[in-house]
C-alpha cells in the first residue's frame, strides 16, 4: 500500500463493525505465531502435535468464552457454513426416535438462516416481528400449538445484524424445550459484545464468526450445549476432522487468531459495552441535531450497545451512504452479505416500517469519540447538500 493510500485510509471513520471489525493486535500476533508452526494437526509426528496443540488451545479458549465443553466446539469457514451445518432435519438428540421435521425462523434472521437451512420449504415457517423488531413470542406459542406432537427446531439470532435489537432467546428456548424442541442461536452479533453463553441463551446450538469481533475472515465456529445432539449428515465429509462433524484440514493460523480475538473481546464485556453504548448514544444525538425528524429502528427495544439503524425522511439511504463514503465515513445500509448489492431490507419490512432502507452505524474495539465527532460534521455537510439539491429541484 502506498504512503498516500495509507494516510487516506487512516483518516477514514470506520463505523461498520457489524460487517467486519478490524483485526485486533492480539489476533494478528497469534496468527503470526501460528504461521511459524509447521505441521498438519492430524499428523502424529512432532510437527503435527505442535499444530494440534495450537488448535486445541484455541478450541478450549472458545469453549471457555461461551460456557461450553471443549469437544462441543466445531471450527468452520464462517457463520454461513456453521448455520448450514446446524440447520438440518438430520440432527438427533440421544434417546429421541422421531426426527426434527419443522423449522421455525424469525422473520428478521440473517440470509444464511433464511436461505442456508437444509429443511424442505414446506417444513419451514417464518415467525413475525413486532414493530420494534422483536420476534413475537405469542406467534411462537401459536406455531407450537399447531405443530403439537411434531419435533421442532427454532432458529433465532441473539442480536439482529441490521438493527441491533436483542431477541428473547432464553424465553423462546423455554417454550421450545417445553415442546421437546431444539434451539439454534445465531450469536454472530452477540458474542464478544454481550454476555453470551449456553446458560444465558438457553440455546442447544450456537454459531458465530471470527471477523465480527476482530479476528480474521474465513473462520467461524459451531458449538453444542452437550454431546446428546448428533449430526447424522455433515455438510463436508472426508478425513473426519472436528470429531467427524466437519471434514477438512483446519485453518490453524485463522483459528488461533479467532480465539485470541474472542479472548480479548470478552475480557471486559461490561466495560466495553458501556463505552460502546456511550458512542452509539452520542452518534444518535448528532443525527438528531442534524435531522430532528430522523427515525431510529428498534430504539425502543433492548439493543446491543454498538449499533444504530436510522433514516432521514426525504433522503435516500443508499445515496447518503455513497456521499458519506466519498467524505471518508464508512457505514452500511443493512446487511453486508449481499455480494455488494444494496437491496431492500427484509428486517424493516418484517417490522412493518414504511421505509425499506436504512443506514447502519456500528462500533467496535477500535472506535473512538473522535469518530463520532467527525461523523457528525460530515453528516451535517451531506444532509445540507442533499436537502439543498432537493429544494433547488
C-alpha positions in Angstrom: 0.0 0.0 0.0 1.4 3.4 -0.9 2.0 6.0 1.8 -0.6 8.2 0.2 -3.3 5.5 0.3 -2.3 4.5 3.8 -2.7 8.1 5.0 -6.1 8.3 3.3 -7.3 5.1 4.8 -6.1 6.1 8.3 -8.1 9.3 8.0 -11.3 7.5 7.4 -14.0 7.0 10.0 -15.0 3.3 10.1 -18.5 2.7 11.5 -19.2 -0.8 10.1 -18.1 -3.3 12.7 -21.2 -5.4 12.3 -20.0 -6.1 8.8 -16.4 -6.8 9.8 -14.2 -5.5 12.6 -10.6 -4.5 12.1 -8.1 -7.2 13.0 -7.1 -6.9 16.7 -3.4 -6.8 17.6 -3.9 -9.9 19.7 -5.3 -11.8 16.8 -2.5 -10.7 14.4 0.2 -11.8 16.9 -1.5 -15.2 17.4 -1.7 -15.7 13.7 1.9 -14.8 13.0 3.0 -17.2 15.8 0.8 -20.0 14.3 2.2 -19.4 10.8 5.6 -20.3 12.2 4.3 -23.7 13.3 4.9 -26.3 10.7 2.5 -29.3 10.7 -0.9 -30.7 9.9 -2.9 -31.1 13.2 -4.0 -34.5 12.1 -0.4 -35.8 11.8 1.1 -37.7 14.7 4.7 -36.6 14.4 6.1 -33.7 16.5 5.2 -31.0 13.9 1.7 -32.3 13.7 1.4 -32.4 17.5 2.6 -28.8 17.7 -0.1 -27.7 15.3 -2.7 -29.8 17.2 -1.7 -28.1 20.4 -2.4 -24.7 18.9 -5.7 -25.9 17.6 -6.9 -27.4 20.9 -5.7 -24.4 22.9 -7.9 -22.3 20.6 -10.8 -24.7 21.0 -10.5 -24.5 24.8 -10.4 -20.7 24.7 -13.6 -20.5 22.5 -15.3 -23.1 24.7 -14.4 -21.1 27.9 -15.8 -17.9 26.4 -19.2 -19.4 25.7 -19.5 -21.8 28.6 -19.2 -25.0 26.6 -17.2 -28.2 26.7 -14.1 -28.2 24.6 -15.3 -31.1 22.4 -18.5 -29.3 21.7 -16.8 -26.6 19.5 -16.5 -27.3 15.8 -14.5 -24.9 13.7 -15.8 -23.9 10.3 -15.1 -21.5 7.5 -17.5 -18.9 9.0 -21.0 -18.5 10.3 -22.7 -19.3 7.0 -21.2 -22.8 6.9 -22.0 -23.2 10.6 -25.6 -22.3 10.0 -25.9 -24.8 7.1 -24.3 -27.5 9.3 -26.7 -27.0 12.2 -30.0 -26.2 10.4 -30.9 -29.7 9.3 -33.5 -32.3 9.9 -30.6 -34.8 10.4 -30.0 -33.6 13.9 -30.8 -36.1 16.5 -30.9 -35.9 20.3 -29.9 -39.1 22.1 -33.0 -41.1 23.1 -35.4 -39.3 20.7 -36.5 -41.5 17.8 -38.7 -39.0 16.0 -36.8 -36.7 13.6 -36.9 -33.0 13.6 -39.3 -32.1 10.8 -40.3 -28.5 11.4 -38.1 -25.4 11.3 -39.4 -22.1 12.8 -37.4 -19.0 11.8 -37.7 -15.4 13.0 -38.6 -13.1 10.1 -35.5 -10.9 10.7 -32.9 -13.7 10.6 -29.8 -13.4 8.5 -29.9 -14.8 5.0 -27.6 -17.7 6.0 -30.5 -18.9 8.1 -33.4 -17.9 5.8 -31.7 -19.4 2.7 -29.0 -21.6 4.1 -31.0 -24.2 6.1 -31.4 -27.8 4.8 -35.1 -28.2 5.5 -37.6 -28.6 2.6 -39.5 -25.4 2.0 -42.8 -26.8 3.2 -41.3 -27.7 6.6 -40.2 -24.0 7.3 -42.4 -21.4 9.0 -41.5 -17.8 9.4 -42.5 -16.1 12.6 -43.4 -12.3 12.6 -41.6 -9.5 14.3 -43.1 -6.7 16.4 -42.8 -3.1 15.1 -39.7 -2.8 17.3 -38.1 -5.8 15.6 -38.5 -8.4 18.3 -39.8 -11.8 17.5 -43.4 -12.4 18.5 -43.5 -15.0 21.4 -47.2 -15.1 21.0 -46.8 -16.2 17.4 -44.2 -18.8 18.5 -46.7 -20.3 21.0 -49.4 -20.4 18.4 -47.0 -22.2 16.0 -46.1 -24.7 18.6 -49.7 -25.4 19.4 -50.4 -26.0 15.7 -47.4 -28.3 15.5 -48.2 -30.3 18.6 -46.6 -33.7 18.5 -44.0 -32.7 15.9 -40.3 -32.3 16.6 -39.5 -28.6 16.1 -36.3 -26.6 15.7 -36.2 -22.8 16.2 -33.6 -20.7 14.6 -33.3 -17.3 16.4 -30.5 -14.8 16.4 -29.3 -13.3 19.7 -28.9 -9.8 18.1 -30.3 -8.6 14.8 -27.5 -7.7 12.5 -29.3 -4.7 11.0 -31.0 -3.0 14.0 -29.0 -4.3 16.9 -32.3 -5.4 18.6 -31.7 -8.1 21.2 -34.0 -11.1 20.7 -35.6 -13.0 23.7 -33.7 -16.2 23.0 -33.9 -17.5 26.6 -37.7 -17.0 26.7 -38.2 -18.6 23.3 -35.9 -21.5 24.3 -38.1 -22.2 27.3 -41.2 -22.5 25.1 -39.3 -24.7 22.6 -37.8 -27.0 25.2 -41.3 -27.5 26.8 -42.3 -28.9 23.4 -39.2 -31.1 23.3 -37.7 -29.0 20.5 -34.2 -27.7 19.7 -32.9 -24.1 19.6 -30.2 -22.9 17.2 -28.9 -19.4 18.1 -27.1 -17.2 15.6 -24.8 -15.5 18.1 -22.7 -13.7 15.4 -23.6 -10.1 16.6 -23.7 -11.1 20.3 -20.6 -13.0 21.2 -17.9 -10.6 22.3 -20.4 -7.8 22.8 -22.8 -9.1 25.3 -22.5 -12.0 27.8 -23.4 -14.9 25.5 -23.2 -18.4 26.9 -25.4 -21.5 26.8 -26.6 -20.6 30.3 -27.7 -17.1 29.3 -29.3 -18.0 25.9 -30.8 -21.4 26.8 -29.8 -22.5 23.3 -28.8 -26.0 22.3 -26.5 -24.9 19.5 -24.8 -21.6 18.9 -22.7 -20.3 16.0 -20.6 -17.2 15.5 -17.9 -15.7 13.3 -14.4 -14.5 13.8 -14.2 -11.4 11.8 -17.2 -9.7 13.5 -15.2 -9.4 16.7 -11.7 -8.5 15.4 -10.4 -11.9 14.3 -9.6 -12.9 10.7 -12.1 -13.6 8.0 -12.8 -17.1 6.9 -13.2 -18.7 10.3 -16.2 -19.4 12.4 -17.5 -21.9 15.0 -20.5 -24.0 15.9 -20.9 -25.2 19.4 -23.3 -27.7 21.1 -24.7 -27.4 24.6 -23.8 -31.1 25.2 -23.0 -34.3 23.5 -26.5 -35.6 23.4 -27.0 -33.9 20.0 -25.7 -35.7 16.9 -25.3 -34.6 13.3 -26.1 -37.5 11.1 -25.2 -35.8 7.8 -22.3 -33.3 8.0 -22.1 -30.9 5.0 -18.4 -31.7 4.4 -17.3 -35.3 4.6 -13.8 -36.6 4.3 -11.0 -37.1 6.8 -13.0 -37.0 9.9 -11.6 -33.8 11.4 -13.5 -31.8 14.0 -14.7 -35.0 15.7 -16.3 -36.2 12.5 -18.6 -33.2 12.3 -16.7 -31.1 9.7 -14.1 -32.6 7.4 -11.1 -30.7 6.0 -7.7 -29.7 7.4 -8.2 -26.9 9.9 -7.1 -23.4 9.3 -4.8 -23.3 12.3 -3.5 -19.7 11.9 -7.0 -18.4 11.4 -8.4 -20.4 14.3 -5.6 -19.1 16.6 -6.4 -15.5 15.6 -10.1 -16.2 16.2 -9.5 -17.5 19.7 -7.2 -14.6 20.5 -9.8 -12.1 19.3 -12.6 -13.7 21.2 -10.5 -13.8 24.4 -9.7 -10.1 24.0 -13.3 -9.2 23.2 -14.7 -11.0 26.4 -12.0 -9.7 28.8 -14.1 -6.8 29.9 -17.6 -7.2 28.4 -19.4 -4.8 30.8 -16.8 -2.0 30.5 -16.7 -2.2 26.7 -20.4 -2.4 26.4 -20.8 0.8 28.4 -18.1 2.5 26.3 -19.8 1.4 23.0 -23.3 2.4 24.2 -21.9 5.9 25.0 -20.6 6.2 21.5 -23.8 4.9 19.9 -25.9 7.4 22.0 -23.6 10.2 21.1 -24.0 9.4 17.4 -27.7 9.3 17.7 -27.7 12.7 19.3 -25.6 14.1 16.4 -28.0 12.6 13.9 -31.0 14.3 15.7 -29.1 17.6 15.8 -28.7 17.5 12.1 -32.1 16.0 11.3 -34.6 16.2 14.2 -37.0 14.1 12.1 -34.6 11.1 11.8 -36.1 7.7 12.5 -34.3 5.1 14.6 -35.3 1.5 14.1 -35.8 -0.8 17.2 -34.7 2.0 19.5 -37.5 1.3 22.0 -36.5 -2.4 22.3 -33.4 -3.7 24.1 -30.5 -3.2 21.8 -26.8 -4.3 21.6 -24.6 -1.4 22.7 -22.8 -0.9 19.5 -25.3 -0.5 16.7 -27.9 2.0 15.4 -30.1 1.8 12.3 -31.7 5.1 11.2 -33.1 7.0 8.2 -33.8 10.7 7.5 -37.1 11.3 5.7 -36.7 12.5 2.2 -33.1 11.4 1.8 -32.3 8.0 0.2 -30.1 6.0 2.4 -28.1 4.5 -0.5 -27.3 8.0 -1.8 -26.4 9.1 1.7 -24.1 6.1 2.1 -22.2 6.9 -1.1 -22.0 10.6 -0.1 -20.6 9.7 3.3 -18.1 7.3 1.8 -16.8 10.0 -0.5 -16.1 12.1 2.6 -14.3 9.2 4.3 -17.0 7.9 6.5 -17.9 4.2 6.2 -21.4 3.0 7.3 -23.6 0.3 5.7 -27.1 0.0 4.5 -28.3 -3.1 6.4 -26.6 -6.4 6.0 -23.2 -6.6 4.2 -23.7 -10.1 3.0 -25.4 -9.4 -0.4 -22.4 -9.6 -2.7 -22.0 -5.8 -2.5 -25.6 -5.1 -3.6 -27.8 -2.6 -1.9 -31.2 -4.2 -1.6 -34.3 -3.5 0.4 -34.3 -4.7 4.0 -36.4 -7.7 4.8 -35.9 -6.8 8.5 -37.6 -3.3 8.1 -40.3 -5.0 6.1 -40.9 -7.5 8.8 -41.1 -4.6 11.3 -43.8 -3.0 9.2 -41.7 0.1 8.7 -42.7 2.4 5.9 -39.1 2.5 4.8 -37.3 -0.4 3.2 -33.8 1.1 3.5 -31.8 2.5 6.5 -28.3 3.4 7.4 -26.5 1.3 10.0 -23.7 2.6 12.1 -21.9 0.0 14.2 -19.0 0.4 16.6 -16.3 -1.9 17.8 -13.0 -2.2 19.7 -11.2 0.4 17.6 -14.0 3.0 17.6 -13.4 6.4 19.3 -15.2 9.6 20.4 -13.3 11.3 17.6 -15.0 9.0 15.1 -18.4 10.2 16.3 -17.4 13.8 16.2 -16.1 13.6 12.6 -19.2 11.6 11.6 -21.4 14.4 12.9 -19.5 17.0 10.9 -19.6 15.0 7.7 -23.3 14.1 8.2 -24.2 17.8 8.6 -22.5 18.6 5.3 -24.0 15.7 3.4 -27.6 16.4 4.7 -27.3 20.1 4.0 -26.0 19.5 0.5 -28.7 16.8 -0.3 -31.5 18.9 1.0 -30.3 22.0 -0.9 -30.4 20.0 -4.1 -33.9 18.8 -3.4 -35.0 22.3 -2.7 -33.4 23.6 -5.9 -35.1 20.8 -7.9 
